[in-house]
Amino acid sequence: MNDQLQAQITTILAQIATSIGELKDYSVEQLPDIAQQYITYGIWINSIYLGISLVFSIICSILVYKAFRNLGKWGDEYVFPCAVFGCGVGIISMVIFFDKLHNLILVTTAPKVWFILELKNLIS
């Protein structure tokens, strides 16, 4: 019984090793396509985040402009909260905007460097 169990374990381990070898070969063949798709994904996702942060920055700029335009009117209790909210969200949006702009420039001008940095971030 023990010899049969060891034979089955050996067979199973051999099949696992064969499957891993085939998977490795498939992965190596598909690596350029996977890298290109991930670079395309990086361009699109950074563009979308860039656009969203730009829209929020414009909305917050308009909100702050309207709040400061009405600053001299007494009795308007919404001026200060609108200005603080607009400035806070606007600053956060601009930080995100410049971060995504940096990533978008990197992925479009040096896609291999961006891909290596993304792999480093995925591994660590």
Secondary structure as UniProt FT lines:
FT   HELIX           2..69
FT   TURN            70..72
FT   TURN            74..75
FT   TURN            77..78
FT   HELIX           79..109
FT   HELIX           111..123
//
